[in-house]
């Protein structure tokens, strides 16, 4: 079957690590758009979409966010599957009517997260797993009708509403990305050193399990595409039958 076509809305303010990480983790034909320049796809001819992290906050409502939110909302209304990561998780929650707020703390480094074990997004991922995190905002109130998927003592770390999934953690991060992020954050010397010491090969390998959310999402997208093709074929058959009976 042809490769999936995935639109990637990159909100990372031209961080080359983000482009590299998502290209490595998403086994699909990717079309990348610089969200911070207000770039969005010209239309909706994609099998699914991914929204990346960002150093911005969703509630700042910067001018560049407006076309992103509008396109995302229209794409969701058309039934396009979505996966949001960190800021993308928060953006999707916001578009769907949830609430994003400053959580009064900063979670950074390799964290322990628990999922509820009932979502296909977490298939083959241990109930308690390790992932790299970096956020001071949280989805404090899920969108109406959304299902919580994962959490830790800091915040919600995953939700689903219909064909939309979000994860607060960073399954795409490699060690290089983690070190560079920690190096530029406004942390005390002690905390920065402590987090840097966590970025070991052992912890990175433990966190690789969380990367399965990408494979699980893409498998879901394939199923949606198959369903859409089947529905389209049924409609064509019905139209042809009506035409022959006239």
N, C-alpha and C positions, 0 to 999 in steps of 0.2 A: 504494500500500500504506500502511496505517496507520503512524503514527510509532512508532519503537521506544520502549519503556518502559524507562528506565534508572534504577536506584537509585543515588544518589550518597551514599556514606558520608563525610561531611565531618568530618575529624579535626583541622581547623585552629584549634580553640579560638575559634570565632566570628570569624574574620578575614573581613571583608566582601570582601576581594580574591579569596579562594578561591571564594566563591559566584559572584561576577561572572565570573571567568575560566572556570570550568567551564560556566556557562550560555552563555557566548559560544562556546566551542569544541565543545560537544557538540550536534549537530543532532538532538535527540531530545526526547521528553517526559520531563522529569527529576522525580524525587521525591527530595528532599534530606532527609537525616537527620543530626542533630547527634551524631556518634559520641562526642564527649567528654562527652555527657550519657547515654551508653549507649543512645541511640536506634537501633533497627534496624527494618527493615520487618516488618510483621505478615504474615508469609508469604513466598512466593517467586514471586509473580505478576509477574515482570519478565523482560524479554528479556535483560538483562545488568546488570552493576553496575560501578561505578567507586569506588575508594578513594583519597582525596586524601592530600596531605602533612600533616605535623604537626610541632610543635616538641617533641613527646614522643619517647621511644625505645621501640621495641617491647619490649625486654627489661626495661623498668621494671615491666611487668605491673601497671599501675595498674588500679584496680577497674573503671573505665569500659571498659577494653579487653576484659574477659571476655565480655560479651554480643556484642561485635563479632566477636571471633575465633570464637565458637560459631556465630553466624549465617553468617559467611563460610564456615566449614567445611561447614555443612549445605548451603549454596547450591552450593558447588563439588561436593559429592557428588551433587547433583541435576543437574549438568551445566550450571549457569549460567555463561556467559562473564564473565570479570573482567578489568579493567585496573586496576593499581595504580600510583600515581605517588609517587615518593620514599618517604615513610613507608608509603604504600599498597603499594608494591613490596616493602618489607621485611616488612610484615604478611603479605602473601600468601605470601612465601617461608617465613616462620615457621609459618604455619598448615599449609603443605604439608610441613613437616619440615626446612626449611633452617635455616641459622644466621645470625643478625644480630649484629654486634659493632661496638664503637667501633673505627674504623680508624686512630686515632692522628693524624689530620690533619683539616683542615676544607677541603673543596672548595667554593668559592663564586665566582660570576661566570660569565661566558660561557666555556664549555669546549669543547674539541675531543673528539669521541667517535667511535668507529668501530664500525659494525655489520658483521655477517658476511655480509650480502647474501642470506640464504636464508629470511628470515622475512617473511611477508606484512605484519606490523606495520610494517615499514620499506619497504614498496613506495614507489617514487618518491622516496625519501630518499637523498641521496648517501652513498656508503660511509663517507666521513669528513664529519661534519656538526657544526654548532655548536648548543649548547643551554645554557640557563641552569641552573646547578647550585647547590645549597645543602644540604650534608649532611656529618656527621661520623661517621655509622654506615654500614655497608655490609653487603650480603649476602655474607658471607665464604665460605659454603658453600651451593651451590644445593640445592634440594629433590631428593630421589632421583628420577631420571628426567627432571629438568628440562633444557632446552636453553638454553645461554647465547646471547644474541642480540647484545649490544653491551658495550663496555668502553672504558676509557681507563686511564692509568697510576695513577689513584686506585683504581678498583674496577670491579666488574661494573656495567653500566648497563642491562641488560635480560635477561629470561629468559622462557621459555614452558614451561608444562607443560599438555598437553592444551588445554583452553579458557581457561587462565589466563595472562595476560601481565603483566609488571611492567617499569616503566622507572624508573631512579633519578633521571634528570634531570627538569626541570620544563618540559614543552612548553607548558603553559598560561600561563606567566608573561608579563605585559606589563611595560613599562618602569616604570610606577608601582609595581607589586608588587615588582619587583626593588629599586628605590631604597628603598622603605620597609623591606624586609627587611634590607638592608645597614645601614640607619641604626640599627636596633635590635639588631644583633648585637654581641657582645663581641669587637671587633677592635681592633688597634692603629690609631692615627690614620693611619699611612702605608698600611696595608693597606686600611682602609676607603676612603680617598681613591682608591687605585689601582683598587679594584673599581668605585667610583662613576664613575670616568672611563671605564670600559669600557661603561657603560650608555648607549650612543649609539644613534641611529636606525639607523645602519649595522649594528651588531651585532644589534640587535633584528630587523631585516629578515632578516639571515642566519639567525637562530634560528627564524624563522617556518617554515622547511622542516620542522622537527621536529614542528610541529603536525599534520602528516599522520598521525601515529600515531593521533590521535583518529578521523579519517575511516576509516583502515584497520581500526581496531578495530570501529567501527560497521558497516562492510561485513561483517566477519566475523560479527558478531552477527546481521545480517540473514540471512546464509546458514544459521546455526544455527537461526534461527527457521523458515526455510523447510523445513529438514530435519525439524524437530520436527512441523510441520504435516503434512508428507507421511507421516511415520511414524504420526501419529495417524489420518490418513485410511485408511491401510492396515489399521490395527487395527480401525477401525470397519467396513471392508468385510469383513474376515475374520470379525468377530463376526456381521455380518448374514448372511454365507454359511452359517455354522454354524447360525444360527437357522432359516434356510429349509430346511436339510437335516434338521432334527429332526422 
